[in-house]
Amino acid sequence: MPQPSQIKSEATIGWDVGGAHLKAALVSATGEVLDVHQVACPLWRGIEELKRALAEVLEQLESIPQRHAVTMTGELVDIFPNRRTGVLQIAQFMAEHLKGDVRFYSARQGLVDVSQVPMWADYIASANWHASASLIAKSIKKAVLLDVGSTTSDLILIKDGLVASQGFNDAERMRFDELIYAGVVRTPLMALCQKVSFNGHLVNVAAEHFATTADIYRLTGELIDEDDMVETADGAGKTELESARRLARMIGRDVEDEEISAWKTLAFEFRKAQLMRLQEALTSLVDTNQDMPLLGAGAGRFLVQALANKMNRSYLDVESLLNTSKSATRCASICLPAVAVASLSLGVEC
């Protein structure tokens, strides 16, 4: 492993500035992912949240290099009047608070410096998915990359070693089912379905922010604590009982009405609805006869593996493609866009 002095002069930190999390990946000059960090960053509360999150990440690094590559989705939060303003303000903030060479990922132009951000703002906005797919396409010629995160799910076609998405910006990608606003932590359950099966009956789902997808995946046992950073819908705790209490409210009940096993069964029904939404999107993108393996990334990649099993497709976890230190392996997949922008800036493959 490189010594700290070597890391400082040769490595790059990739940053993914999201609306709910800040992710960072330290990548050596040879392409090894040395360190990865994810911290909560509720940017909708104000730019001070980004300042706090950035300081928290930098404090955890043994040595800070002089090269930085940044991608973002945080421009979408409602403290900004529009996406362009968000891109400009986030870029200016990162350029002012990081030392050394700071560049920003544009899906059309590659990495640009802060003076070029206004020119390429439309292609910097929410381009983290493109960075991820561009890196993966260097080693996988044909696949569908599914990055299921805390808030959204990206479905990205890779053909002939190229990113082959129909859409480019968020609006186009939502139109073509390449961007689905449902993840495994922050998504309100009312967004998954309007009816759900419970105790042998199909019941209506309340259109209220009583519970989120984190509640269902705590009850199914699939959400890892390290990825469960966001506040709950009611501000209460994250135990099974508290998660079940919120889940019960979604169908007009109290947790005391049934045993915990019933609420776990209900959680799996909501999981089924989310999995069906992913399957519908995938079917619209890829012919069922095409031999396209599924590549899973993100905190919800367990859903990608489940989808591959359900559709009889081969599955590959992105972490198996990345050159990582032992301690960074799992987090590298969770923070793939941060790994990708750093690797692309260095010109290395995964």
Wavefront OBJ file of the C-alpha trace (Angstrom):
o trace
v 0.000 0.000 0.000
v 1.379 3.468 -0.884
v 2.761 5.571 1.948
v 0.779 8.711 2.931
v 3.252 10.987 1.153
v 2.778 9.055 -2.073
v -0.999 9.064 -1.706
v -1.032 12.818 -1.293
v 0.893 13.459 -4.503
v -0.514 10.717 -6.715
v -4.029 9.746 -5.697
v -7.387 11.359 -6.458
v -10.506 11.696 -4.359
v -13.751 11.197 -6.220
v -16.749 13.021 -4.717
v -20.434 12.343 -5.293
v -22.461 15.229 -3.855
v -26.002 13.975 -3.378
v -29.089 15.487 -1.855
v -29.016 13.099 1.112
v -25.436 11.782 1.264
v -21.905 12.856 0.477
v -19.737 10.033 -0.839
v -15.985 10.035 -1.332
v -13.511 7.510 -2.742
v -9.728 7.719 -2.506
v -8.205 6.060 -5.569
v -4.480 5.535 -6.114
v -2.654 6.439 -9.317
v -2.758 2.762 -10.305
v -6.524 2.564 -9.855
v -6.748 0.830 -6.479
v -9.639 2.041 -4.331
v -7.886 2.713 -1.026
v -10.620 4.243 1.086
v -14.345 5.012 0.756
v -16.619 7.121 2.955
v -20.334 7.902 2.982
v -21.848 10.433 5.387
v -25.330 11.842 5.765
v -25.794 15.206 4.056
v -29.410 16.444 4.032
v -28.592 19.228 1.615
v -32.209 20.411 1.451
v -31.621 21.961 4.881
v -28.945 24.303 3.531
v -25.418 24.476 2.151
v -24.073 24.300 5.718
v -24.919 20.599 5.654
v -22.463 20.114 2.801
v -19.823 22.053 4.723
v -20.309 19.813 7.750
v -20.313 16.598 5.698
v -17.195 17.617 3.758
v -15.323 18.361 6.975
v -16.433 15.002 8.407
v -15.036 13.085 5.435
v -11.755 15.023 5.324
v -11.203 14.380 9.031
v -11.388 10.634 8.405
v -8.698 10.605 5.720
v -5.140 9.866 6.754
v -3.818 12.044 3.961
v -5.599 14.377 1.532
v -4.403 14.424 -2.086
v -4.256 17.504 -4.254
v -6.488 16.073 -6.987
v -10.280 15.941 -6.771
v -12.997 14.845 -9.217
v -16.606 15.760 -8.447
v -19.974 14.565 -9.671
v -23.351 15.490 -8.233
v -27.111 15.083 -7.952
v -27.526 17.543 -5.088
v -28.468 20.332 -7.479
v -32.011 18.942 -7.395
v -32.747 19.853 -3.778
v -35.240 22.631 -3.221
v -32.885 25.174 -1.676
v -31.956 25.936 -5.294
v -34.488 27.626 -7.610
v -33.381 25.437 -10.525
v -30.810 22.775 -11.410
v -28.375 25.129 -13.115
v -28.139 27.325 -10.042
v -27.567 24.247 -7.931
v -24.752 23.011 -10.161
v -23.024 26.387 -10.104
v -23.304 26.816 -6.341
v -22.190 23.269 -5.489
v -19.268 23.502 -7.912
v -18.184 26.850 -6.480
v -18.460 25.503 -2.941
v -16.364 22.407 -3.682
v -13.747 24.435 -5.556
v -13.416 26.837 -2.616
v -13.287 24.176 0.109
v -10.952 21.637 -1.502
v -7.257 22.300 -2.029
v -5.477 21.536 -5.264
v -6.854 20.606 -8.685
v -10.661 20.292 -8.489
v -12.537 19.146 -11.582
v -16.175 18.385 -12.325
v -17.595 15.523 -14.356
v -19.469 16.497 -17.510
v -20.937 13.572 -19.400
v -20.314 15.354 -22.699
v -16.910 16.914 -22.055
v -15.279 14.778 -19.392
v -13.706 16.575 -16.451
v -13.722 20.373 -16.517
v -12.459 23.010 -14.102
v -14.705 25.371 -12.181
v -14.361 28.152 -14.753
v -15.940 25.843 -17.375
v -18.830 24.692 -15.204
v -21.285 27.368 -16.475
v -20.685 26.190 -20.051
v -21.292 22.521 -19.226
v -23.787 22.826 -16.361
v -26.537 20.915 -18.186
v -24.197 17.943 -18.600
v -22.813 18.105 -15.066
v -26.282 18.010 -13.492
v -27.078 14.492 -12.241
v -24.392 12.863 -14.377
v -23.109 10.490 -11.709
v -24.868 7.518 -13.363
v -22.958 8.253 -16.588
v -19.624 8.253 -14.775
v -20.413 4.871 -13.217
v -21.452 3.304 -16.509
v -18.491 4.801 -18.387
v -16.084 3.146 -15.965
v -17.851 -0.222 -16.003
v -18.053 -0.191 -19.812
v -14.253 -0.268 -19.945
v -14.302 -3.853 -18.665
v -17.816 -5.165 -19.433
v -18.934 -4.954 -23.052
v -22.583 -5.969 -22.659
v -24.736 -5.708 -19.519
v -27.358 -3.731 -17.647
v -25.985 -1.810 -14.701
v -28.568 -1.359 -11.939
v -27.511 0.991 -9.178
v -30.230 0.859 -6.535
v -29.499 3.567 -4.009
v -31.209 5.148 -1.038
v -33.475 7.360 -3.157
v -33.411 6.278 -6.801
v -32.643 3.351 -9.062
v -30.565 3.747 -12.232
v -30.908 1.234 -15.067
v -28.110 1.718 -17.595
v -27.572 -0.252 -20.781
v -24.012 -1.046 -21.801
v -23.561 -2.279 -25.362
v -20.328 -2.849 -27.281
v -18.406 -1.297 -24.393
v -20.377 1.956 -24.596
v -23.063 3.628 -22.508
v -26.219 3.019 -24.559
v -28.963 4.808 -22.620
v -31.856 6.341 -24.549
v -32.195 9.249 -22.146
v -29.568 11.637 -20.945
v -31.002 14.100 -18.446
v -33.342 13.190 -15.599
v -36.518 13.999 -17.525
v -35.541 11.803 -20.467
v -34.312 8.978 -18.273
v -37.527 9.003 -16.253
v -39.490 8.894 -19.511
v -37.582 5.817 -20.700
v -37.678 3.965 -17.356
v -33.920 4.387 -16.949
v -34.349 6.424 -13.772
v -36.878 5.291 -11.183
v -37.531 7.421 -8.137
v -37.536 4.563 -5.668
v -34.647 3.418 -3.497
v -34.207 1.267 -0.400
v -34.011 3.930 2.315
v -35.771 7.259 1.697
v -38.699 6.402 -0.578
v -42.182 6.869 0.963
v -44.046 3.556 0.756
v -47.039 5.189 -0.901
v -44.791 5.566 -3.989
v -44.437 1.794 -4.410
v -48.073 0.802 -4.810
v -51.654 1.873 -4.095
v -52.794 -1.536 -2.851
v -50.967 -4.293 -1.025
v -51.843 -7.802 0.157
v -52.338 -8.242 3.901
v -53.797 -11.259 5.714
v -55.286 -12.591 2.498
v -56.943 -9.342 1.446
v -55.927 -6.611 -0.973
v -55.956 -3.368 1.033
v -55.415 0.279 0.161
v -52.161 2.041 1.024
v -52.415 5.410 2.765
v -51.171 8.399 0.780
v -49.221 9.635 3.788
v -45.545 9.832 4.650
v -45.921 7.364 7.506
v -43.115 4.981 6.489
v -40.225 4.623 4.059
v -38.542 1.759 2.257
v -35.933 1.594 5.026
v -38.706 0.293 7.272
v -39.470 -2.629 4.976
v -35.835 -3.591 4.494
v -35.136 -3.457 8.219
v -37.967 -5.946 8.622
v -36.757 -8.169 5.765
v -33.249 -8.023 7.248
v -31.623 -6.758 4.048
v -30.704 -3.161 4.896
v -27.240 -2.864 6.414
v -26.897 -0.472 9.360
v -24.079 1.477 7.668
v -26.446 2.382 4.799
v -29.315 3.348 7.098
v -28.307 6.964 7.741
v -31.479 8.923 7.091
v -34.035 9.958 9.711
v -37.202 7.910 9.928
v -40.546 9.282 8.752
v -41.709 10.011 12.304
v -38.315 10.878 13.776
v -38.435 7.806 16.029
v -35.976 4.910 16.189
v -35.034 2.129 13.806
v -35.807 -1.033 15.750
v -37.980 -3.776 14.257
v -40.893 -2.735 16.466
v -40.629 0.948 15.527
v -40.332 0.060 11.838
v -43.362 -2.226 12.109
v -45.336 0.524 13.875
v -44.760 2.874 10.923
v -45.556 0.106 8.444
v -48.865 -0.681 10.165
v -49.958 2.941 9.794
v -49.634 2.598 6.012
v -52.677 0.310 5.997
v -54.612 2.072 8.767
v -53.606 -0.259 11.578
v -51.609 -0.284 14.803
v -48.617 -2.513 15.354
v -50.365 -4.083 18.349
v -53.063 -5.483 16.053
v -50.839 -8.353 14.888
v -47.726 -10.315 15.776
v -44.409 -8.998 14.402
v -44.424 -11.876 11.888
v -47.457 -10.346 10.169
v -45.686 -7.032 9.710
v -42.626 -8.799 8.324
v -44.888 -10.547 5.835
v -46.331 -7.155 4.881
v -42.801 -5.817 4.422
v -42.127 -8.587 1.911
v -45.300 -7.620 0.039
v -44.023 -4.047 -0.332
v -40.655 -5.484 -1.385
v -42.474 -7.511 -4.047
v -44.054 -4.295 -5.369
v -40.690 -2.560 -5.642
v -39.147 -5.570 -7.329
v -42.027 -5.672 -9.819
v -41.433 -2.007 -10.681
v -37.787 -2.761 -11.425
v -38.754 -5.788 -13.503
v -41.222 -3.757 -15.568
v -38.576 -1.126 -16.239
v -35.967 -3.708 -17.184
v -38.393 -5.476 -19.527
v -39.085 -2.203 -21.302
v -35.356 -1.672 -21.828
v -34.116 -5.133 -22.722
v -35.692 -7.884 -24.803
v -36.362 -10.934 -22.654
v -34.388 -13.055 -25.121
v -31.261 -10.908 -24.936
v -28.445 -12.405 -22.908
v -27.718 -9.322 -20.838
v -26.245 -9.971 -17.387
v -27.336 -7.713 -14.537
v -24.655 -5.793 -12.648
v -25.684 -4.794 -9.147
v -24.493 -1.694 -7.301
v -25.707 0.522 -4.486
v -27.188 -0.054 -1.057
v -30.069 -1.980 -2.649
v -28.100 -4.280 -4.889
v -29.725 -7.187 -3.038
v -32.817 -6.320 -5.106
v -30.796 -6.602 -8.310
v -29.676 -10.099 -7.343
v -33.274 -11.015 -6.517
v -34.381 -9.626 -9.883
v -31.719 -11.625 -11.721
v -32.877 -14.799 -9.983
v -36.512 -14.057 -10.767
v -35.795 -13.388 -14.455
v -33.233 -16.190 -14.871
v -30.455 -13.793 -15.735
v -26.838 -13.962 -14.687
v -25.840 -11.602 -11.879
v -22.541 -9.928 -11.099
v -21.868 -7.674 -8.131
v -19.982 -4.558 -9.171
v -17.651 -4.930 -6.207
v -16.125 -7.981 -7.918
v -15.025 -5.736 -10.810
v -13.329 -3.078 -8.697
v -9.704 -3.066 -7.637
v -10.155 -2.332 -3.951
v -8.358 -2.675 -0.676
v -10.003 -5.220 1.628
v -11.577 -2.578 3.863
v -13.082 -0.619 0.961
v -14.660 -3.479 -1.020
v -18.316 -3.224 0.037
v -18.390 0.559 0.276
v -16.874 0.928 -3.198
v -19.995 -0.590 -4.718
v -22.242 1.604 -2.570
v -20.299 4.700 -3.662
v -19.690 3.660 -7.276
v -20.047 7.155 -8.848
v -17.365 8.528 -6.504
v -15.053 5.647 -7.409
v -15.869 6.158 -11.081
v -15.086 9.886 -11.325
v -11.776 9.408 -9.533
v -10.844 6.465 -11.779
v -11.892 8.273 -14.959
v -9.842 11.317 -13.971
v -6.805 9.057 -13.570
v -7.465 7.255 -16.853
v -7.502 3.847 -15.146
v -9.904 0.943 -15.566
v -11.744 -0.937 -12.830
l 1 2 3 4 5 6 7 8 9 10 11 12 13 14 15 16 17 18 19 20 21 22 23 24 25 26 27 28 29 30 31 32 33 34 35 36 37 38 39 40 41 42 43 44 45 46 47 48 49 50 51 52 53 54 55 56 57 58 59 60 61 62 63 64 65 66 67 68 69 70 71 72 73 74 75 76 77 78 79 80 81 82 83 84 85 86 87 88 89 90 91 92 93 94 95 96 97 98 99 100 101 102 103 104 105 106 107 108 109 110 111 112 113 114 115 116 117 118 119 120 121 122 123 124 125 126 127 128 129 130 131 132 133 134 135 136 137 138 139 140 141 142 143 144 145 146 147 148 149 150 151 152 153 154 155 156 157 158 159 160 161 162 163 164 165 166 167 168 169 170 171 172 173 174 175 176 177 178 179 180 181 182 183 184 185 186 187 188 189 190 191 192 193 194 195 196 197 198 199 200 201 202 203 204 205 206 207 208 209 210 211 212 213 214 215 216 217 218 219 220 221 222 223 224 225 226 227 228 229 230 231 232 233 234 235 236 237 238 239 240 241 242 243 244 245 246 247 248 249 250 251 252 253 254 255 256 257 258 259 260 261 262 263 264 265 266 267 268 269 270 271 272 273 274 275 276 277 278 279 280 281 282 283 284 285 286 287 288 289 290 291 292 293 294 295 296 297 298 299 300 301 302 303 304 305 306 307 308 309 310 311 312 313 314 315 316 317 318 319 320 321 322 323 324 325 326 327 328 329 330 331 332 333 334 335 336 337 338 339 340 341 342 343 344 345 346 347 348 349 350
